[in-house]
């Protein structure tokens, strides 16, 4: 069997990336719009694929901003 001698490589994802993967396509699109990028790049970041550091940081900031707005809405 091909590949039976090597372990499967799985990218390690953060809690924020896992949370983004659970969002609907519409919500992921809003995060992409806030980060000034495409939905494809946001989905790649959520899977743990490699992206430039500035783009990954922008997606992370957009995701944190969305989570912050959501928590403010719940308390209000």
Secondary structure, DSSP 8 states (H G I E B T S, - for coil): -TTTTS--------HHHHHHHTS-HHHHHHHHHHTTS-HHHHHHHHHT----HHHHHHHHHHHHHHHHHHHHHHH-
